[in-house]
Amino acid sequence: MKLIDIEDAKQKKKAEKRKAKKALNAPDNNLITISPDGKKYFLFSVRYVYKQKNFTFELWATSKKDAVNRICSIQRFPVEVSQIHSIIQ
């Protein structure tokens, strides 16, 4: 007969629930990319208001904090803006 540790079984069940919840909240695979040096980057949407209208753009960052830091960097340093004429897929 096999003895089962009830506390161990409860802990395993809790861990499985946490893992399932985390998987549900995880971004889709097409919204994650990995850099050549192995860092994971996630796609963030940035919304802002200009002349009483809402605008958004996308930004790749390693975390929400990294995304905010990148936005702050845009505000502090000169930015180059170029129009995109074509996208080849």
Secondary structure, DSSP 4 states (H G I P E B T S, - for coil): -----HHHHHHHHHHHHHHHHHHHHSPPGGGEEE-TTS-EEEEEEEEEEETTEEEEEEEEESSHHHHHHHHHHHHHS------------
